[in-house]
Amino acid sequence: MEHYVWLALVATLGTWFVTALGSGTVVFFKSPSARALNLMLGFSAGVMIAASFWSLLQPAIQRAEAAGNTPAWLVAVSGFLLGALFLWGSDKAVCFARKRAGMGMPGERLNRIIMLVLSITLHNIPEGLAVGVAFGALGTGASPDGLMGAVSIAVGIGLQNFPEGAAVSLPMKTATGSRGKAFLYGMGSGAVEPVFAVIGYFLAANLTAAQPWFLAFAAGAMIFVVVEDLIPDAHLSEHPHFGTWGAMLGFAVMMALDVALG
């Protein structure tokens, strides 16, 4: 159904808004609470791990089994690893571009911050795709648990966008001395999510045979972000257990919702 594309767009506009809220900490606060950030990072990691299985991988396996063209395990494993490889390769490309551009830039600190902005923007691309793919898959098989799964993916991504926005704007303010520029950089890092949500929606909605691959790909990309960024960041402070319990709580909440609705 075409109205699901609007839901995908609204959902990712919401995640972008949360990025802007995180960036707004540079205007209203000196720095966010380490405990609150750890809890939020951990919670979003737990939500995204649970959503990656119940809302992306499990439907991918079921749809692949129904199609019967390719073994379901091969679709799930291949798509999952391709999603992770996509992000890994993109990170390498950004690192290479940073080194080339950094040769003529004064200030190693500014280079690191620009790299941070590019990396977070890059990670927001598969996150937007994941939301779009989840809503796009509803067009050929809408169900309450499928809709809840798509919404929960957006919620998990939105939660982890708050500390990402703060992570960009706070060091950018230190480097540039401007709160306004820092806020715009932080907010801008999330602008790609609505764009790629719409792209992901139409890919999943119109290429029905490839839906299992897209779903598994989105799951791999999300798990890569969780393992590469969210979990380590949630433990890089004096309150690591807040991140751990946040992840446990986020996973439990998502598991309860998915199993109850399923």
Beta strands, then each sheet from edge to edge (+ up, - down):
end
